[in-house]
Amino acid sequence: MLLFVNACLRENSRTERLARMWLERRAYEGELCTVTLSELDIDPLEATGPNTIDAYLAAVASGAYDHPMFEHAKAFAQADEIMIAAPFWNYGLPALLNCYLELVCTQGLTFDVDETGAYMSLCKARRLTFVSTAGGAAPDPSDDHAFGKVRTLATRFWHIPRIEYVAAWGLDGPGADVEALLANAL
Ligand SMILES: Cc1cc2nc3c(=O)[nH]c(=O)nc-3n(C[C@H](O)[C@H](O)[C@H](O)COP(=O)(O)O)c2cc1C
């Protein structure tokens, strides 16, 4: 199963278009499962509210992950391949995607810690692709907190060996040829 995490939030999103172009080229033969974050009610971990940090920590301590907030992590762990698409916002990820990733990063569901303190992956995925578009020019990699975060999680927690970045830059520049920039990104 290829899990497509769609964190595109605008109508006619160029990032979503690039993601769908990538999917077409990928020609994945298995099942495609799409999670459209704008259609879900994803709450962050908070002191109060639907997803409390107390309930989260109690589940991690007991191993009883029956709260609905853990559905995203369970599905993520089962995916054979993952594609995440999100626009580049303020040198990072849209908050909604951060909320989703916060829940996906549940110890005991997508990763665990062994007796030496090292992270062990509980994810099946061997390949993760991050698709993005940005209005401006590509920043210095140390300022790219969008792919930077995704790459760190995919490497450190989930041990995904093949991590790819498909990004189109400069889409909001004067006279930008958006179609050509998207095609070049592929
Ligand atoms: C809230 C917000 C923050 C943005 N931050 C950046 C930024 O830090 N750097 C940049 O190059 N473009 C930035 N942009 C421009 C978007 O990255 C660009 O328009 C992108 O192509 C939007 O993708 P979409 O068409 O899929 O919505 C920002 C746009 C918005 C709405």
The ligand as an ORCA input file, in Angstrom:
! r2SCAN-3c Opt
* xyz 0 1
  C       1.509     30.877      4.690
  C       2.481     30.856      3.548
  C       3.849     30.819      3.812
  C       4.779     30.790      2.765
  N       6.108     30.733      3.055
  C       7.013     30.668      2.043
  C       8.420     30.609      2.316
  O       8.876     30.600      3.463
  N       9.276     30.526      1.262
  C       8.825     30.507     -0.034
  O       9.646     30.414     -0.951
  N       7.496     30.575     -0.327
  C       6.592     30.647      0.679
  N       5.247     30.704      0.401
  C       4.797     30.558     -0.997
  C       4.385     29.098     -1.292
  O       5.414     28.211     -0.926
  C       4.106     28.889     -2.779
  O       3.124     29.784     -3.245
  C       3.691     27.436     -3.038
  O       3.837     27.135     -4.405
  C       2.254     27.203     -2.605
  O       1.886     25.902     -2.971
  P       0.389     25.542     -3.408
  O       0.127     26.140     -4.769
  O       0.411     24.057     -3.416
  O      -0.502     26.093     -2.341
  C       4.327     30.778      1.424
  C       2.938     30.825      1.157
  C       2.030     30.879      2.203
  C       0.549     30.917      1.900
*
